[in-house]
Amino acid sequence: MVTTSLAPGWLRRNGVPYGSRTRVIEHYRTFQDPTGAQWFNVTIQVIDPEHLNRPFNTTADFRKEPDGSKWAPHPCAQIGGN
C-alpha cells in the first residue's frame, strides 16, 4: 500500500520530522514457520526527500494465536477531567 499527501509530523515522538512530500510504502505478508505457527509480517518504508538521506525502514512480526483467549477488547477511557 502506498500513502502520500501526508500532513507534516514526526516519525517517532522524539525523532526526525517528516514533510508533506513523504511517501509511505507498506508491505504485508503471511507465512508459516517450521513449527507450523502462522505469522503476519508488516514492513514499512518511509521516503522523505526533505528530511531523510535514505529510506527509513521498520518491520514487525505478529504470531497468530490459536484461539481468542488473549483477545480482551475494552472501551477507551477518557483521561483528565470533563
N, C-alpha and C positions, 0 to 999 in steps of 0.2 A: 504494500500500500504506500502511496506517495502523498505527502501532505505539504502544501505550500500556502502562501499568503498568511503566514503566522504573524501575530502581534509580537513585537519585541519582548523578550523576557530573559530568564536565566536557565541555563542547562541544569544547574543544581542550585540549591538555596545559597550556598556560599561560593558558587563557582563563576564560570565565564558567562557573559551575556550572549544572547543570540539576537540577530537582527531580523528585519522584515523580509529579507531575501533568502532566509533559511529554508532548506528543503529537508524533510524527514522521510526516510525510506524505512519501512518495516517489512520484515520477512517472518513468516510463521511456518513452522514445520512440526509435524508429529512424527514420532519414531518409537521403536520398541528396543529396549536394551537386551543384552544377552540373557538376563534373568526372566525376561518376559514382561517387565514393567513398561507401562505406556508413559510417554513423555511428550510435552509440548514445549517447543523452543521458540523464543521471540528474539530476533536480532534487530537492533535499531541503529541506523546510521544517520547522523546529523551533519549536513553540509551547509556551512555558512561562510561565504567568501569574505564577509566583513570582519568577523571575529576569530575565525579558526584558520590555522595554517594547513590543516589536513582534516579529513572527516573524523568525527567523534563517534566511536562505536561502542555499543553496550549489548550484552546478551543476557538472557535469563532462561533458566530451565525450570519447568514445573512438572512434578510427577503426579499422575492420576491416582487418586485414592481408590481403593477397592469398593467403597460404598460411601454413603453420605454421612457417616458418623461424625466426621470432623466439621461438617457444614453447620454453622450455627449463626445465621444472619440475625441482626437486631437493628432496630431503627437508630438513626444518628441522634446523638444528644446535643442539645444546644449548650454552648459554653458561655459563661458570663450571665449577666442579668437579662432582663426583658425576654 
